[in-house]
Amino acid sequence: MLRAVREACRFCLQRRNLRRTLRIALVVGVVLTLINQGGVITAGHATTATWVRCGLNFVVPFLVSNAGLLSGRS
């Protein structure tokens, strides 16, 4: 199990794969942040919780794109 996780991480961290997944996370993260938190941020009412949510808007698509990358590998 641990070996499989290490192998999956090694595959996802390859330069070509990481480039792709980071781009996806960046684009989707910006769009989600604008949709979900844009009004709060532009109104000047952003709290720590708002910024945590914004961060998750980037983490989730990164994880999902890596899951897709791994599923296509099988």
Secondary structure, DSSP 8 states (H G I E B T S, - for coil): -HHHHHHHHHHHTSHHHHHHHHHHHHHHHHHHHHHHHHHHHHTT---HHHHHHHHHHHHHHHHHHHHHHHHHH-
